[in-house]
Amino acid sequence: MKSGRLFVLAASLHLLISASWTSDLFAQESTLRIEITEGVITPLPIAIPEFAAGQANSRQVAKDITAVVAADLTGSGIFREISASAHLATIRNFDDPVQFSDWRVINAEALVIGAVRLLDGGRLEVSFRLYDVFVGAELGAGQRLGGRQSQWRRIAHRISDVIYSRLTGETGYFDSRVAYVAESGPKDARIKRLAVMDYDGANHEFLTEGEDIVLAPRFSPSGNELIFTSYRRGEPEVFVMNLSSGESRLLIPNGLGMSFAPRFSPDGGSVVLSLTSAGNTDIHVINLATGARRQLTTSLAIDTAPSFSPDGQNIVFESDRGGRKQLYVMPATGGRPARISRGQGQYGTPVWSPRGDQIAFTKIDRNRFHIGVMRTDGTREELLTESFLDEGPTWSPNGRVLMFFRESRGRDGAPSLFSVDLTGRNLRSVDIPGFGSDPAWSRLRKP
């Protein structure tokens, strides 16, 4: 059975519930669980009635939070929301007993109820519970989350993460951000700006003004910095941006050559990138604390697009040292690389899964582009997409979804962002204002 290929219901499983940001969540015996394995997808029917409003002026935010939770869960492809028009019951009071027969008759297998209260000082409090409808029991303890009223979307995403985790046993991915290159204008005069947003396209913010060409933003593990390539001084150079201050600094001193394709190490203490000097492109790693630089490859070929394994022990990269672009893995300290890609066509932009079990890549074969995944030894290659141009995969924090950019014929080369799960069936466009390329998913945000 292939992990990550099927969503089925399993009975009488013990679900360990954990979340670092709450003190009242604990392990409970559960009879409802979604197991991720291989086969046909059967989304779990879930009812999410509108959260109860504690005051008249909290009705809109209650409605908005309910909508975001529903969009998160259904967007994962694992859940199917039962339409509110089919509900026989209305949740008016969070503490009223649940009449499970009303939800069983509409074939709901899970039920989420919630309540929203506005507090003094612009604060917000949201309570919610998750139920196994068939058994008629709560799954774990209810929770109460708080924050500023302006943070209502983040609170909704955190609720979704808890529900996802309780029903799958895996970490969610909704309370996360995506950095990307926002593009506008005709192809021959394209303006490119760094932008950041919530994973679903909300809370969009431009980070640069578009005076310079920018490429390949990547989050630091803390989520407080972005590393990216810029042509602000005429040739590609790597910069690090502090997301709080908006200030950027050059990573490599002048005169060492062109630098590009950077990524942080898993601990955030170093950066791996490509450096072109004297006509040769190799992989280098830079210690951010000391500035010390170490060259990892010495091939006469073009070695680029490096990505650390989540334990920091290995690096995957692309190289044409074998005559065409293929994927190679080497120790993070350098050493003899081992080729892992073996199929037809060319491979590039490899990214190690945060789970450590797979590597995502771009593949070009017979003039078609694909986003695919393979085991870290190159076995069990699977192609998830196919189009005129798909490129630049990035992993969700839980390693179950990929985001990438796609260009279609007849759109003046205008790219759009898409996501796809590991089944390849749940392909979705990402809502952004305009065009976009080079997405980079952050880790889950800290509360």
N, C-alpha and C positions, 0 to 999 in steps of 0.2 A: 504494500500500500504506500502511496506517495504522500508524505506529509504536505499539508497545504492544498490539497486538491478536492476535498469534499466537505460539505457541511451537512451533518446528519444529527438527529436527536439521539441521545443516549440516556438510558434510565438508570436510577439508583447509583449515581456517581457521587463521590465526596468532592465538594468544591471548596478549595481553600481560597478565601477572599482576602485580599490584602491591598492596602493603599497607604503610602507613607504620609499623606497629608491629612488623615483623619484618625481620631482616637477611638471612635465608637464603632469601627468596622471589625468584625471578627469572623472566624471560620464557623460554618454551619453545615449541617447535613442537607443536601439538595437532591431533588429527583429530576431536575431539568438542567440539561447541559447540551451545548453544541460542541461536537467533536470535529476538529478539522483534520480530514483525511482525504481519501480519493474517491471520485465517482461523480454522480449527478448532484447538482446543487439543489437543496430543498430549504429555502429560506424559512426561518422560524416565524410563525404568525404572532405578532405582538400588538397589543392595544396600548395606546398612549393618549388617554383622554386629556383634555386641556387642564393644566394645573389650576388648582383652586386659588382664587385671589383673596388675600387677607383683608384688603381694603378695596374700595371702588377704584382708587387711582393706581392700583397694582394690576388691574385686569390686562392691560396691554402688554406689560412685561411678562406676565404669566403666559399669555398667548404666544409671545415671541420665544420664550424659553422652550415651551412645548414644541414649537415648530422646529427649532434647531436640533433638539434631541431626536425628533422623528427623522429629520433629514440626515443626521449623522448615522443613525442606525440603519436606515434603509439604504443609504448610499454605500454602506459597506458590502452590500450584496448578501449579507448573512441573515438579514431580518426583512420581513414583509409586514408593513404597518396595515392594520385593519382600519378601514376608513371610519371616521367619526360618525358618518351617516348610518353606519351599521350598529353603532353602540346602542344597547338597550338601557344602560344605566348612565347616570351623570354623577361625577364626583363633585359634590358641593362642599363637603367637609372632609379634610384630610384624615381626621380621626374616626370617622364613621366606619362601622364594619363593612367589609367588602362582601357583596353578594356574588359569590363566584359562579353561581348558576347562570347569571346574566352574561357572563363573559365566556363560559363554556359553550353556550348555545350559538355564539357567533364564531366558534372555533379558535378563540384566542388561547395560546399556550403560555404566554407571559403577559403580565400586566404591570404598567408603570403608573403610579399616581404621585402627584406632587402638590405642593402649596407654596405660594410666594407671599412674602410680607415685606413692605417698605418700612425701614427703620429711620430714626432720627439721624441727621448728619449725612443724608444721601447714601445710606447703607441699605443693603439688600440681604434678605435671608430666604433661602430656598430649602425646603424639606422634600424628600422623596422616598418611596418604597418600591421594591420590585417583588412581584408575586409569581409563583408557579400556579397557574390557574387550575390545572388538572388535579393537583394535590390539594389545592386550597391553602397554601402556606407561603409565608414570606421567605424570600431568598436572602438570608443574611439580615443584619440589622438595618433599620432605616437610617438615613443620614440627613444632617443639616449642614448646608454650606453657606458661607457668608462672604461678602465683599462689597465693594463700591457698586452703586447702581450701574455705573458705566461699564462694569465688568460682567454684565449679565450674560454675554455670549460665552465668555470663558467658563462661567459657572455651568452653563448648559453643556459645553463640551466636556467638562469634568464629570458631569452626571452621565453623559454618554459613555465615557471611558469606564466608569464603574459598572454600568450595565453590561457593556461589552465584555469586561473582565469576568464578571460573575457568571455569564452565560457561556463563555468560551474557555475560561481558565487562562487566558492570555492577556497581555497588556493591551490597552487601547491605543489609539493614535490621534484622537480628535483634538486634544488640547495641545496643538503643535503649530508651528509656523512654516512658511515656505518663502525662501528668497528666490528671485528669478530676474532675468533681464527683460524689462518691459520695452517693447519696440513699437515705434510709430513712424508714419511717413512712407514714401515710396521706397522700393528696394534699393535703388541707387543712391538714396540720400537718407537712409534709415537712422533714426534717432534711437539710441539705446541708453536706458537708465536702469540703475539698480532699484529694485522694489522689494518690499516685504509685505506679507499678508498672513492671515490665518490660513490653515490648510484648505478651507473651503472658499477662499477668495475674499472673505470679509476683512474689515479693518485694514484696507489697502493703504500703503504709504510708499511714496517715492523717496529714495535715499540720495540720489544724484540728479543733477539738472539736465544731463544729456549732452554736455559739451564734449565729452570724450567717449570713445567706444569702450564698453566694459563687457567682460565675459566671465562666465563660470564662477558665480558667487558660491561660497560654501560656509556654513555655520561652524563656529567653534563648538566644542562639546557643551560649554556652559550656555550657549545661545546668546552671549553678550557681544560677540564679535563676528564680523564677516571677513573672509579672505577672498580676494577676487583679482582678476587680471584687468589691467587698464592700459590704454594707448595714449594716456594724457600727455606723455612726453615723446610721442612719435613711434615707439616700439613697445612690444608687450612687456609689462613689468607687473610684479605682484605687490598688492597693497593689502593692509589690514585695517578695517574700519571698526571703530568703537561705536556700537549701536546706540549707546546712551548719549554720547557727545556729538556723534556724526563725524568726528575727526578721523582722518586716514593717515597712515604712515607707510613709507616705502620699506619693503621687507629686505631686499638685497641691495647693497650699495652700488653706485654707478660703476660702470666699466667692466662688470663681470659677465655681461651678455644678456640675452633676452630670457625672461622667466615667465612661465605660464603654467596652467593646469595645477593649481595648488589645492591641497587638502590638509586639514589638521589631523594630527595623531589622535587616537582615542582619549588620551589623557590631556590633550590640549597643550602639551609642552613643546611640541615641535610641529613643523610643517614639511610635507613632502611635495615636491614639484619637479617640473622639467626646466632645465637650464641649457640654453644653446650658446655655445662658445666655440669660436674658431670653426664654425660650420658644423659642429657636432652637437646632438641633443641627447642628454643623459638625465637620469633620475638623481636628484639630490635631496638630502634632508637637512633642515636647519633647526637648531635648538633656539627657541624663542627667548629663553632667559639669557643665554650667553652669546648668541649670534653665531656660534660655531656651525660650520657647514661641512657636510660629508658627502662625497660622491659615491653613489651606490652602483651605478652601471658604467661600463666603459666601452660599450658597443659602438661601432661605426654607424649603426642604424639609428632611426628616430625612436627613442624610448620616451613615452609620455603617458598621461592620464593615470598616474599612480593612485592607489587607494589602499589604506591600511585595513588589515583584518581587525575585528573588534577587540581582540586581545593584544593588539599592537605588535604581534610577533612576526607577521608576514605582510608583504605588499604585493598586490596584483597590478599589472600595468599592461599597456599595449605597445607592441614593437613590430617593425617590419624587418627585423633581423633575419627572418626566414624567407624573405622575398615578398611577402604580403602581410598585412596587419593581422596579428594574432595576439592572444592573451598569454601572459607569463606570470608566474608566481616566484618570488624570491624571499629570503629572510629579510626582516626589516633592517638588519645590520649590513646587508649586501650579500654577495655570494652568487653562485651559479644559478641563473633563473631556469625554471622548468616550464616548458610550454604546456598549457592545459587545454587550449581550444584545438579541436581536431576536425571540425566539419568543413563543408564547402563554403566558399565566400571569405569575407574579411570581417574581423571582429575589432571593436573599439569601445572606448568609454566604460571600462569595467568598474563596478562598485560593489564592495563587499557588503553582504547583508549584515544588519546589526545583530541578527541571530547567530551569525558565524557559519551558517550551513550552506549558503549559496552565494554566487556572484552574478549580478545583473550585467548586461552588456548590450551594445548596439551591434547588429549584424547586417552586412550588405551582401546579398546573394542574388544573382541574376537580375540586377537593377532594381531590387526591392529591398526596403529597409525593414528591420524587425527589432523589437525589444524582446530580449530573451533572458533566461536564467539557466545556470548550470551548477552542479556541485563544485566544490572548491578544487577537486581534482580533474574537473572537466567532463565528468560523466553526467548522464541524465540531462542533457541539454533539451530545453523546451522553449519554443518561440511563442510569445504571448500576443504579439501584434504583427501586422503587415500593412505597409502603405508605401506611398511615393517617397516619403521621408519621415522616419521616426528616429529620434536620437536623444541621448542625454538622460538615461534613467537615474532616478534617485529613490531611495527606500523610505517608506514610512517608518516611524520609530519602532514599531513592533515587527517589521520585516515581512508583512503580509500584503502590502500594496506598493506599487511603483508609480511614480509620476514621471512624465517625460514630455518632450515637445514634438509636435507634428507639423509638417508643411504639406499642403495639398496643391495639386496642379491648379492653375487658373486663379490663384489668390496673390499673385505678385510676390511669391515667396514668403508670404506672411505666416509666421508660426503661431500655433496655439498650444496650450497646455492640456494634457490628458492624464488620467490615472487608469490603472488596470490592476486587478488583483491577480494572485498567482494561479487562478484557474484560466485566466485569459478571457473569461466571459463577461466580467463586470467592467467594461470599458466606458469611461465617463469623461466628458469635457469639464475643465476647471474654469469657473467664472472669473475672468480678469477683464479690466478695462482696456481693450485694445489687443495687441499681439504680445506674445511672450515666448521666451526660450530659456534654456539652461536652468531648470528648476533645481532647488536644493532643499530637502526636507530637514527640519530641525529635530532634535530629540523632543520628548515631552517636556513641556514647560514646568517650572517649579511654581507651586501655589504662591 
